[in-house]
């Protein structure tokens, strides 16, 4: 589900997994949602959250995460963001994912690309991610300078 207004953009998705890897009996689910708003010109606010159960047969195997970001559009193609994130793994999930950090703060910049159709096709052939205009979420910050847009992390 997706809403793309001029000032507010939001979306949500639900996924139910039947079978993971070689284990056909494993079941899991993921609920993911985001919102982005530009309440006044140049000020951008965004949130993203997800909650999921990696294996429904195991107690304490759920993971949740929350990301909040605030950004400012310096000039039309250049935006800067500061974000904070927090993970909420249950006991079993935390021991299975030892490299996950409970909370982080980041700062990122991104530039928005307006590509002609032939140049966009070349970018896709090379396996790069790109966006046109304001189509990217504020959490797609990881490859901001190299590609202009990337599909998220943890949340941003």
Secondary structure, DSSP 4 states (H G I P E B T S, - for coil): -EEE-SSEEEEEEEEEEEEETTEEEEEEEEEEEEEEEEEETTEEEEEEEEEEES-TTSTT-EEEEEEEEEEEEEETTEEEEEEEEEEEE-HHHHHH-TT--SEEEEEEEEE-----HHHHHHHHHTT-----TT-S-TT--TTHHHHS----SS--
